[in-house]
Structure formats: structure tokens, C-alpha cells
Amino acid sequence: MVTGSKKDLVVVGGGIIGLSTAYFALEKGWNVTVIDRIASQGDNCSHGNSGMVVPSHFTPLAAPGVMGQAIRWLRDPESPFSIRPSLSMSMLKWGLRFYLASTKAQVEQAAPLLRDLNLASRDLYIQWAEQGIQSGLVKKGLLMLCNTDAMLEEEVVLSQQSRDLGVPAQVLTANEVEALDPNVTLQVKGGVYYPKDCHLDPELLNRSLQSEIEKRGGRFLWQTHVTGWKTDSTRIRALVTNHGEIAADEFVVCGGVWSEELVRSLQIRLPLLAGKGYSLTVPTPIELPSVCSILCEAKVAVTPMGDKLRFGGTMTIGNPDHVIAPEKIRGMIKSVQRYMPRFKPQHFEGISPWVGLRPVTPDGLPYIGKPSGWNNLTVAAGHAMMGLSLGPITGKLTTQLVSGEATSIPGVADRLSPNRYAA
């Protein structure tokens, strides 16, 4: 337990948020234990994602028109975004809160904060690369590729909003898109280029971070399930797990989509639903782009990772399960061909889809902060599609909150409070 300023910290969750928290806690000289329900180097949402670091993504998932589009897409089983209907009270409440949060005012309020978080995380990824943490970080920007004039017009409007926020963006014609990345044959009307965006290999990043944490004295307890908490008034004394109790001075829950379940017995309300997504990684692609991209109408991310090419997409909001929906995979493959005509269905044959569950909050913003009623518990969860992008800065902010320091980005404690749905 604590001696002087040296804390014993337990981090629940070994994904990018938990690893980043452990890294920055070790920088402060704390004793750190990371526990996770999966095996070492197992599969979580931080492994098979699209590996993008995106200052360009300053609009939360809960935005005007999103709910209506999801309802319209219910008729299309191959659609990129859907909500799996349920009559459970928790889902009905989540859906109502999502609808109420999907306003222009909420987007305008969230945009500067998401910009600051993503830019800060980008800087930390660059620092990590300079310090020897391997991630395959590539700073070549992101292309938003549009297949229709209507979508291009929408992206042009967003690019102006981006520039107004100080995030550079350049509108490109189809010929200019081809000139920017001549390695790939494209069939597009045009696009928008965001030079500040980056991409990396998430599996390489996770392995390197885990190794660095172990080198600095952190320990990992894999295949360890939280079954309860030992508490004393307003403090948590220990975690109860399938391998026994783990005592500590401070606890951080970074359990992704499972975070709500983890804290439920502490009377903490943390609304989360699973946003199921898939990726297909082609080991020897017929063409290999040098710049990562998003196929805008199809909502598919395309990321070069060394000699491989990863296609990631779809968002099915519902209860957590890893059941693969073949129709969603078909939809992804069909959509790729509309933008990248040299890719045919046979190029995806024999490739096993990866499935991940992104933790989605009702307002599309993460929970980062201390839940009411507990002095030594901090939550960092609910990042939806931006867990990888926001991982490092979330870890840094979380350790600042645990320490009682002012956060390096103002407004986090209020805007991202885990207590915002406590009532």
C-alpha cells in the first residue's frame, strides 16, 4: 500500500486505454498492476481496429441525422450502421438519451474538446515513437474519399468546420486524389485530405507498450475476472477476482464495453452499449495505398499496415456478443469495389473477419473521471471508434485525475464526467 507518494494502482482492462494509463502511472513511480479477462496478447477491441489517429474526427457519434439514418438502414441488412432493436429498459433509455444528445449544439460544444484530445494524443504517439515504443506510426494524413457529388458536398462543409477549428483540411478533385496516392486505382468524385491524421499498426503498438510496461516494473494478471469489490464507506479496499483479492490504493476501470457491468455493484450508472465492428486484413493486397482513407458513403476505413492492408467498418449497436453477421462482411466487400475497382471478392477469400465491440455512450463522448461516492476509483471508458486515437491522452488525463492534479486539457472533468447520467 501507499508509502509517501508511491501509490499502488490497479488498472482493470489491458486494451489501449488501460495500457496507456499504466504507462503514465509508471512514469509517476507508482506500483502498477494491470488485470484483464483475456489471455496475454489476446483479442480485444484494441487489436484488430483500423489503427487511425484522427484529429479530423471532431464530431461525436451522437450527431443530427444519425438516428434517422440508422432507422432507414434497418431495411438493408448489409448497411454500415444499424441499431439492433431491443425492448430492454436499458437499451430504450440509451436510445432516448442518444436521440436527445444528437443536436447541433452538442456537436458544437464537443468539437473543440475532441479536437484537443486527438491532437494531444497525436503528439504523445510521436513522443512514444521517438522513445522507442514501436507502433509503425505513419504521418501521411488521411483521405476522405467520396463516391458521389452529394457526399463530396457534405465533406466540403465539414472541411471548412475543420479549418475553423484549426485542423488543416484540403479539398481535392479526383485527379488530385490520384496524384496524392498513385499506388492505388480509385473511382471517386473527389475527397478531402487531412494532413494531421496518422495511422499505425495496433497489434504492434499493444505488444510494444506491454513490453515497455513490464520493463518499467508493471505486472500483468491475465485471464483474471472481476467478481466483486471489497469496500469501506467511500473507499474501495480490494478487487475480488477469480484468483483472489487484489488490494490497492487506487483503482482505474478501463474495461471497454464491460465497464458498466464491472461497476454496477458499486451503484454506479454508466450507460454503455456495444458497437460491433469488423475488419478484414489482406496479407498480400493487389494494390497497397500509402495513405490511409475512409470510404465515406460506405463508412469503411482502409489502412496500410506494413505489407498488409486492413479494411474496417460497420457499427451495429446492441448487446455485446462476438457473433459475426455474414451480411455485414458482404456489404463491406461490395463497397470496397465501388471505390477501389481492382479489388474483387476473390481477394478476400479465406480471410477470417475480426470482430470487436466498441463501447458507445449515449452522447458519443467517453467517460473520464471519478464516479460520485468513491474516493479512489476512476473510470476511463466509452471511446466508441476513437479508443486507439484517444488512448495516450486518456491515459495521461486519467493519471492526472488519480493524482488530484489539474488536467492538461481543460474541461475534461466536467464534460466527460462519468456522473453525467447518474440521475
C-alpha positions as CSV (number, residue, x, y, z in Angstrom):
1,M,0.0,0.0,0.0
2,V,1.0,3.6,-0.3
3,T,4.2,4.8,1.3
4,G,5.0,8.5,0.8
5,S,3.8,9.4,-2.7
6,K,4.2,5.9,-4.1
7,K,0.8,4.5,-4.9
8,D,-0.4,1.0,-5.6
9,L,-2.6,1.2,-8.6
10,V,-4.8,-1.5,-10.2
11,V,-5.9,-1.0,-13.8
12,V,-8.8,-3.1,-14.9
13,G,-8.5,-3.6,-18.7
14,G,-5.5,-4.3,-20.9
15,G,-6.6,-2.5,-24.1
16,I,-5.0,0.7,-25.3
17,I,-6.7,2.8,-22.6
18,G,-5.5,0.5,-19.8
19,L,-2.0,0.2,-21.2
20,S,-1.7,4.0,-21.7
21,T,-2.9,4.6,-18.1
22,A,-0.4,2.0,-16.8
23,Y,2.4,3.7,-18.8
24,F,1.8,7.1,-17.4
25,A,1.3,5.8,-13.9
26,L,4.7,4.1,-14.0
27,E,6.2,7.4,-15.1
28,K,5.0,8.8,-11.8
29,G,6.7,6.0,-9.9
30,W,3.6,4.1,-8.9
31,N,3.3,0.3,-8.4
32,V,1.0,-0.8,-11.3
33,T,-0.9,-4.0,-11.8
34,V,-3.0,-4.5,-15.0
35,I,-5.6,-7.2,-15.0
36,D,-7.7,-8.4,-17.9
37,R,-10.2,-11.2,-18.6
38,I,-8.4,-12.3,-21.7
39,A,-5.1,-14.1,-22.2
40,S,-1.9,-12.3,-22.8
41,Q,-1.8,-10.7,-26.3
42,G,-5.4,-11.9,-26.6
43,D,-8.0,-10.3,-28.8
44,N,-9.7,-7.1,-27.6
45,C,-11.0,-4.0,-29.3
46,S,-7.5,-2.5,-29.4
47,H,-6.0,-5.2,-31.6
48,G,-8.0,-5.5,-34.9
49,N,-9.1,-1.9,-35.3
50,S,-8.2,0.4,-38.2
51,G,-5.3,2.0,-36.4
52,M,-6.1,5.6,-37.2
53,V,-5.2,8.7,-35.2
54,V,-7.7,11.3,-36.3
55,P,-7.7,14.9,-35.3
56,S,-10.1,15.3,-38.2
57,H,-12.8,13.4,-36.3
58,F,-14.2,16.1,-34.0
59,T,-17.9,15.1,-34.5
60,P,-19.2,12.7,-31.8
61,L,-21.3,9.7,-32.9
62,A,-24.4,11.3,-31.5
63,A,-25.0,14.0,-34.1
64,P,-28.0,15.3,-36.0
65,G,-29.4,12.8,-38.6
66,V,-27.6,9.7,-37.2
67,M,-30.6,8.1,-35.6
68,G,-32.8,8.7,-38.6
69,Q,-30.2,7.2,-40.9
70,A,-29.8,4.1,-38.7
71,I,-33.6,3.6,-38.8
72,R,-33.6,3.9,-42.6
73,W,-30.8,1.4,-42.9
74,L,-32.7,-1.2,-40.9
75,R,-34.2,-2.3,-44.2
76,D,-30.7,-3.0,-45.6
77,P,-29.0,-6.0,-43.9
78,E,-25.7,-5.0,-45.5
79,S,-25.8,-1.4,-44.2
80,P,-22.7,0.0,-42.4
81,F,-24.6,1.3,-39.4
82,S,-27.6,-0.2,-37.6
83,I,-29.2,-0.4,-34.2
84,R,-30.3,-3.9,-33.2
85,P,-33.7,-3.3,-31.6
86,S,-34.5,-4.5,-28.1
87,L,-37.3,-3.9,-25.7
88,S,-34.9,-3.9,-22.7
89,M,-35.3,-0.9,-20.5
90,S,-31.5,-0.2,-20.6
91,M,-31.5,0.0,-24.4
92,L,-34.6,2.1,-24.6
93,K,-33.1,4.6,-22.1
94,W,-29.8,4.6,-24.0
95,G,-31.7,5.2,-27.3
96,L,-33.7,8.1,-25.9
97,R,-30.5,9.7,-24.5
98,F,-28.7,9.2,-27.8
99,Y,-31.6,10.9,-29.6
100,L,-31.6,13.8,-27.1
101,A,-27.9,14.2,-27.4
102,S,-27.9,14.3,-31.2
103,T,-28.2,18.1,-31.6
104,K,-26.2,20.7,-33.4
105,A,-25.5,22.4,-30.0
106,Q,-24.0,19.3,-28.5
107,V,-21.8,18.8,-31.6
108,E,-20.6,22.4,-31.5
109,Q,-19.8,22.0,-27.8
110,A,-18.0,18.7,-28.2
111,A,-15.9,19.6,-31.3
112,P,-13.2,21.7,-29.7
113,L,-12.7,19.2,-26.9
114,L,-12.4,16.2,-29.3
115,R,-10.0,18.2,-31.4
116,D,-7.8,19.0,-28.4
117,L,-7.9,15.4,-27.2
118,N,-7.0,14.0,-30.6
119,L,-4.2,16.5,-31.3
120,A,-2.7,15.8,-27.8
121,S,-2.9,12.1,-28.4
122,R,-1.1,12.5,-31.8
123,D,1.7,14.4,-30.0
124,L,2.0,11.6,-27.5
125,Y,2.2,8.9,-30.2
126,I,5.0,10.9,-31.8
127,Q,6.8,11.1,-28.5
128,W,6.4,7.4,-27.9
129,A,7.9,6.6,-31.3
130,E,10.9,8.8,-30.5
131,Q,11.3,7.0,-27.2
132,G,11.4,3.6,-28.9
133,I,7.8,2.4,-28.5
134,Q,7.1,0.6,-31.8
135,S,3.7,1.2,-33.5
136,G,4.6,1.6,-37.2
137,L,3.4,5.2,-36.9
138,V,3.0,6.8,-40.4
139,K,2.3,10.6,-40.6
140,K,0.9,10.9,-44.1
141,G,-2.5,12.1,-43.3
142,L,-6.0,10.8,-44.1
143,L,-8.1,10.9,-47.3
144,M,-11.9,11.1,-47.0
145,L,-12.9,9.5,-50.4
146,C,-16.3,10.4,-51.9
147,N,-18.1,8.3,-54.5
148,T,-21.0,10.7,-55.1
149,D,-21.3,14.5,-55.5
150,A,-23.7,14.7,-52.6
151,M,-21.2,13.2,-50.2
152,L,-18.4,15.3,-51.5
153,E,-20.5,18.4,-50.8
154,E,-21.1,17.2,-47.2
155,E,-17.4,16.6,-46.7
156,V,-16.5,20.1,-48.1
157,V,-18.7,21.6,-45.5
158,L,-17.0,19.5,-42.8
159,S,-13.6,20.5,-44.1
160,Q,-14.5,24.2,-43.6
161,Q,-15.6,23.4,-40.0
162,S,-12.2,21.6,-39.5
163,R,-10.3,24.6,-40.7
164,D,-12.3,26.9,-38.5
165,L,-11.2,24.7,-35.6
166,G,-7.6,25.0,-36.7
167,V,-7.3,21.5,-38.1
168,P,-5.9,21.7,-41.7
169,A,-8.0,20.2,-44.5
170,Q,-7.7,20.4,-48.3
171,V,-10.5,19.7,-50.8
172,L,-9.2,17.6,-53.7
173,T,-10.5,16.8,-57.2
174,A,-10.5,13.2,-58.3
175,N,-7.2,13.8,-60.2
176,E,-5.6,15.4,-57.2
177,V,-6.6,12.4,-55.1
178,E,-4.9,10.1,-57.6
179,A,-1.8,12.3,-57.6
180,L,-1.6,12.2,-53.8
181,D,-1.6,8.4,-53.7
182,P,-0.7,6.9,-57.1
183,N,-0.2,3.5,-55.6
184,V,-3.9,2.7,-55.8
185,T,-6.6,2.8,-58.5
186,L,-9.6,4.8,-57.3
187,Q,-13.0,5.5,-58.6
188,V,-14.1,8.7,-56.8
189,K,-15.6,12.1,-57.4
190,G,-13.0,13.7,-55.1
191,G,-12.1,13.9,-51.5
192,V,-10.8,15.8,-48.5
193,Y,-7.2,15.4,-47.3
194,Y,-6.4,15.9,-43.6
195,P,-2.6,16.1,-43.3
196,K,-2.5,15.9,-39.4
197,D,-4.1,12.5,-39.3
198,C,-1.8,9.4,-38.9
199,H,-2.1,5.6,-38.9
200,L,-0.3,2.8,-37.2
201,D,-0.4,-1.0,-36.5
202,P,-2.4,-1.5,-33.3
203,E,-1.1,-5.0,-32.6
204,L,2.5,-3.9,-32.8
205,L,1.6,-0.9,-30.6
206,N,0.0,-3.1,-27.9
207,R,2.9,-5.6,-27.9
208,S,5.4,-2.8,-27.6
209,L,3.5,-1.0,-24.8
210,Q,3.1,-4.2,-22.8
211,S,6.8,-4.9,-23.1
212,E,7.7,-1.4,-22.0
213,I,5.3,-1.5,-19.0
214,E,6.9,-4.8,-17.9
215,K,10.4,-3.4,-18.3
216,R,9.4,-0.5,-16.0
217,G,8.1,-2.8,-13.3
218,G,4.4,-3.1,-14.1
219,R,2.8,-6.5,-13.8
220,F,0.0,-8.2,-15.7
221,L,-2.6,-10.6,-14.4
222,W,-4.2,-12.2,-17.5
223,Q,-7.4,-14.4,-17.5
224,T,-8.4,-12.6,-14.3
225,H,-12.1,-11.8,-13.9
226,V,-13.5,-9.2,-11.5
227,T,-16.3,-10.8,-9.4
228,G,-16.8,-8.1,-6.9
229,W,-15.3,-5.3,-4.7
230,K,-14.3,-5.0,-1.1
231,T,-15.4,-1.6,0.2
232,D,-15.2,0.5,3.3
233,S,-17.5,3.5,3.4
234,T,-16.4,5.7,0.4
235,R,-13.2,3.7,-0.4
236,I,-12.5,0.5,-2.3
237,R,-10.1,-1.7,-0.4
238,A,-9.7,-4.5,-2.9
239,L,-10.9,-6.1,-6.1
240,V,-12.3,-9.6,-5.8
241,T,-11.3,-11.8,-8.7
242,N,-11.4,-15.5,-9.7
243,H,-7.7,-15.6,-8.5
244,G,-8.3,-13.9,-5.1
245,E,-8.4,-10.4,-3.8
246,I,-6.1,-7.6,-5.1
247,A,-5.7,-4.7,-2.7
248,A,-4.5,-1.2,-3.8
249,D,-4.7,2.5,-3.1
250,E,-6.3,3.5,-6.3
251,F,-8.4,1.6,-9.0
252,V,-9.0,2.6,-12.6
253,V,-11.7,0.8,-14.7
254,C,-10.8,0.7,-18.4
255,G,-12.9,-2.3,-19.2
256,G,-14.3,-1.2,-22.6
257,V,-17.8,-2.4,-23.2
258,W,-17.7,-4.4,-20.0
259,S,-17.1,-1.3,-17.8
260,E,-20.8,-0.8,-17.0
261,E,-21.0,-4.4,-15.7
262,L,-17.8,-4.0,-13.7
263,V,-19.1,-1.1,-11.6
264,R,-22.7,-1.9,-11.4
265,S,-22.4,-3.5,-7.9
266,L,-20.9,-0.2,-6.7
267,Q,-24.2,1.5,-7.6
268,I,-22.6,3.4,-10.5
269,R,-24.7,4.1,-13.6
270,L,-22.5,4.0,-16.6
271,P,-24.7,3.6,-19.7
272,L,-22.9,1.7,-22.5
273,L,-23.8,-0.3,-25.5
274,A,-21.6,-2.4,-27.7
275,G,-20.9,-1.1,-31.2
276,K,-19.9,-4.2,-33.1
277,G,-17.5,-3.7,-35.9
278,Y,-15.4,-5.9,-38.3
279,S,-12.1,-5.8,-40.1
280,L,-10.6,-7.8,-42.9
281,T,-6.8,-7.8,-43.2
282,V,-5.5,-8.7,-46.7
283,P,-1.9,-10.1,-46.3
284,T,-0.9,-9.6,-50.0
285,P,-3.1,-6.9,-51.5
286,I,-3.3,-6.4,-55.2
287,E,-2.6,-2.7,-54.5
288,L,-1.2,-1.1,-51.4
289,P,-2.1,2.6,-50.7
290,S,0.4,4.7,-48.9
291,V,-2.2,7.0,-47.3
292,C,-5.0,5.7,-45.1
293,S,-8.5,6.6,-46.1
294,I,-12.2,6.4,-45.3
295,L,-14.7,5.4,-48.0
296,C,-17.3,8.0,-46.9
297,E,-20.6,6.6,-48.1
298,A,-19.7,3.1,-47.1
299,K,-18.2,4.1,-43.7
300,V,-15.2,1.8,-44.4
301,A,-11.7,2.6,-43.2
302,V,-8.7,1.5,-45.3
303,T,-5.3,1.3,-43.6
304,P,-2.0,0.1,-44.9
305,M,0.0,-1.7,-42.2
306,G,3.4,-2.6,-43.5
307,D,2.8,-5.0,-46.4
308,K,-0.8,-5.7,-45.3
309,L,-4.0,-3.8,-46.0
310,R,-6.8,-3.6,-43.4
311,F,-10.4,-2.8,-44.2
312,G,-12.5,-1.9,-41.2
313,G,-16.1,-0.9,-40.8
314,T,-19.7,-1.3,-39.8
315,M,-21.4,-0.3,-36.5
316,T,-24.1,-2.5,-35.1
317,I,-25.3,-1.1,-31.7
318,G,-26.7,-3.6,-29.3
319,N,-25.8,-6.0,-26.6
320,P,-22.3,-7.4,-26.5
321,D,-21.6,-10.6,-28.5
322,H,-19.0,-11.7,-31.0
323,V,-21.4,-13.4,-33.4
324,I,-20.3,-12.5,-37.0
325,A,-23.0,-11.3,-39.3
326,P,-22.0,-12.5,-42.8
327,E,-24.2,-9.9,-44.5
328,K,-22.2,-7.1,-42.9
329,I,-19.0,-8.6,-44.3
330,R,-20.5,-8.9,-47.7
331,G,-21.6,-5.3,-47.5
332,M,-18.0,-4.2,-46.7
333,I,-16.5,-6.2,-49.6
334,K,-19.1,-4.9,-52.1
335,S,-18.5,-1.3,-51.0
336,V,-14.7,-1.6,-51.4
337,Q,-15.1,-2.4,-55.1
338,R,-17.1,0.8,-55.7
339,Y,-14.1,2.9,-54.7
340,M,-11.1,0.6,-55.5
341,P,-12.2,-1.4,-58.6
342,R,-9.1,-3.6,-58.8
343,F,-10.2,-5.3,-55.6
344,K,-12.5,-8.3,-56.3
345,P,-14.4,-10.7,-54.0
346,Q,-11.8,-13.4,-54.5
347,H,-9.1,-11.1,-52.9
348,F,-11.0,-11.6,-49.6
349,E,-11.5,-15.3,-49.8
350,G,-10.1,-17.3,-46.9
351,I,-9.6,-14.2,-44.7
352,S,-11.2,-14.6,-41.3
353,P,-13.1,-11.5,-40.2
354,W,-12.0,-9.9,-36.9
355,V,-14.9,-8.6,-34.7
356,G,-14.6,-6.0,-32.0
357,L,-17.0,-4.4,-29.6
358,R,-16.6,-0.6,-29.2
359,P,-18.1,0.8,-26.0
360,V,-20.6,3.5,-27.0
361,T,-22.0,6.1,-24.7
362,P,-25.4,7.8,-25.3
363,D,-23.7,11.1,-26.3
364,G,-20.8,9.6,-28.2
365,L,-18.2,11.0,-25.7
366,P,-16.1,8.9,-23.4
367,Y,-16.3,8.7,-19.6
368,I,-13.1,10.0,-18.0
369,G,-13.3,10.9,-14.3
370,K,-14.2,9.9,-10.8
371,P,-17.7,8.4,-10.1
372,S,-19.5,10.0,-7.2
373,G,-19.3,8.2,-3.9
374,W,-15.9,6.6,-4.3
375,N,-12.7,8.4,-3.4
376,N,-10.2,6.1,-5.0
377,L,-12.0,4.9,-8.2
378,T,-11.5,6.4,-11.7
379,V,-13.3,5.4,-14.9
380,A,-11.8,5.7,-18.4
381,A,-14.2,4.0,-20.9
382,G,-16.7,4.6,-23.7
383,H,-14.5,5.9,-26.5
384,A,-16.5,4.2,-29.3
385,M,-14.5,4.2,-32.5
386,M,-11.8,6.6,-31.1
387,G,-10.2,4.4,-28.4
388,L,-7.0,4.0,-30.4
389,S,-6.9,7.6,-31.4
390,L,-7.5,8.9,-27.8
391,G,-5.6,6.2,-25.9
392,P,-2.4,8.0,-24.9
393,I,-4.1,11.3,-23.9
394,T,-6.8,9.3,-21.9
395,G,-4.0,7.5,-20.0
396,K,-2.3,10.8,-19.2
397,L,-5.5,12.5,-18.1
398,T,-6.5,9.5,-16.0
399,T,-3.3,9.5,-14.1
400,Q,-3.6,13.3,-13.5
401,L,-7.1,12.7,-12.1
402,V,-5.9,9.9,-9.9
403,S,-3.1,12.2,-8.6
404,G,-5.5,15.1,-7.9
405,E,-3.7,17.3,-10.4
406,A,-5.3,19.7,-12.8
407,T,-5.9,18.1,-16.2
408,S,-3.6,19.2,-19.1
409,I,-6.7,19.7,-21.2
410,P,-9.3,22.0,-19.6
411,G,-13.0,20.9,-19.3
412,V,-12.4,17.1,-19.1
413,A,-13.6,16.7,-15.6
414,D,-17.0,18.3,-16.3
415,R,-17.6,17.5,-20.0
416,L,-16.6,13.8,-19.7
417,S,-17.7,13.1,-16.2
418,P,-18.9,9.5,-15.6
419,N,-21.6,11.1,-13.4
420,R,-23.5,12.8,-16.3
421,Y,-26.1,10.0,-16.3
422,A,-26.1,9.3,-12.6
423,A,-29.6,10.7,-12.1
